[in-house]
Amino acid sequence: MITICFIIFAVVLSYLIYNFNIDSQDQKQFDDMSQTISIEDTDENADNDSGITDLINQNSDCIGWLRINGTKIDYPVMQTKDNPQYYLRSDFNKQYSYLGTPFMDSRCDANYDNNLIVYGHNMRDGKMFADLLKYREKSYCKKHNIIHFITPNSVQEYEVIAVCKVKNDDEWYGYISQTDKESFNNLISHIKNKSLYFTQDEIQYGDYFLTLSTCEYSQTNGRLIVIAKRR
């Protein structure tokens, strides 16, 4: 019995060490990529040579780069319209990865739609979108309220306006493109009611948003969303 327990322990330990090493390698790849991405101009009409084009040439599923200075959120953003959750467990090179890679909702058009939704794992070791949980504290938000989304055409700057605990089927996930003004105002009222805090009232019909989503475990099928408005 002692021998069997020891074998089981050894197997489990080996598995954990293996996955830790793989996750570390995946994170190192992202860290190396981030060194090639620069933010030279926040003018969305500026000619942007940020380094993202080279990544897109390596993998055409890459549509941009997400960066929040002062946090660990510094990752490529992928999108596969024919297989929406492909990067849930795939790395940038399309190999299996427990970390996955942040990915945009397949319904979104990054060059057109009013609400771009990006999903990422909430890893216990702080990788991927785990830092979003820190936005539950308004003081943290004040220090990290600017989000950059870098594409081949622009460097888009967003400012966090709301942080909400929601379910995975919340109606905000259904808002992608422009709707009628009344429906939009109802959505904003819904977000205000759901939000842990709301940072500004200057929200207008026609505004553009970036929504970052990760798992939140205080409720069944819980999600934490950080909503930012383009500046």
Secondary structure by P-SEA (a helix, b strand, c coil): caaaaaaaaaaaaaaaaaaaaaaaaaaaaaaaaaaaccccccccccccccaaaaaaaacccccbbbbbcccccbbbbbbbccccccccccccccccccccccccccccccccccbbbbbbbbcccccccccccccccaaaaaaccbbbbbccccbbbbbbccccccccccccccccccccaaaaaaaaaaaaaaccccccccccccccbbbbbbbbcccccbbbbbbbbcc
